[in-house]
């Protein structure tokens, strides 16, 4: 969907033939990004009279450059070339219903679920007449086995944290520190909730890498894996973002 | 490590083993209105025929009447016939869309694809709030695929039209379930078809 033509083509060709794996942690993040925009867009279409109205509504709030870019890319994708907002609404309804899930599953054979994440099972819904999507969980909810997953992989997770803390990137160092401090806390639910889905959090990059099996190649555009994967003896291939 | 692995691979719904669709075959296979022709049968038998609420689920054939028994009186019959006319129009329109889709599946000309895309989208919008709403969603997805994919894309397999014929097979059915619909979307995207425009990342300053 986004990225240079060369990168998109490279990823498509790498995944050709299927049989590849990803993680519910990736799916959770994908849905968070996609559904935030899709539900906002569906709301915007209720009152928009033309495409420009949609543009105005979707760009109204202040965002970081990265978030604004991402939001607009997804909006453009969902609106297509249509000035007929009926067509956009129709496409969007299908996207919310099955399209997002289908897009994520494409060329993927297995979605690994070491943490049995309950957030990925959620669907957009209407509350008080407005479309909503709940992309986060709380420590107090029992909808996953994430603490068990980290118990089972504690040594490897700490190795990954150490490698991140030794990187030259502030963001990676912060992630590594967060992972290590959370794992060292003697509390059953320490790794859940915001510690998992927050930024930085345990539930993303570290979890994804831990779910990889020996002999597999982790395909990514994220440089954090250049530290994590060697620390846990996993191969990776970095596609330039 | 104990890892619960979800195997979310879903086989694309068993693609109907259809021979490569020709325009003639597409015309024959499209939904047809099962209009019970008046015969020389006794009136009672005739009313049963008109009232038949049967929906043939094997192939898309629509009876003129819905579920209510139809009496042989002026008003009831005219309502039934009006419904039949509306249904007949939809069937005819769907037939036309499927002919266009069949043509596009056998072509590698971008003009043919865009022509078909335009037709499919118009029909999708027309069917949206009818009993063919799921067919409408499938038509829109196929329209998008034909709009945003270039026949020269190297991500397409040699027989790019095979997936379009998968869509055609679904459209022949009287009912398309959500699983089948999702399977078509996955099939399209897995075979290099694009369902939306690609957008370059803006570079941060």
Interface residues (C-beta under 8 A of the other chain):
Chain A: X1 X2 X3 X4 X5 X8 X9 X12 X13 X16 X18 X24 X65 X66 X69 X72 X73 X76 X77 X78 X80 X81 X84 X86 X87 X90 X91 X94 X97 X98 X99 X101 X102 X103 X105 X106 X107 X108 X109 X110 X111 X112 X113 X114 X116 X145 X148 X149 X152 X153 X210 X211 X241
Chain B: X1 X2 X3 X4 X5 X6 X7 X8 X9 X10 X121 X124 X125 X128 X136 X137 X140 X141 X144 X147 X148 X154 X155 X178 X181 X182 X185 X186 X189 X190 X192 X195 X196 X197 X198 X199 X200 X201 X202 X204 X205
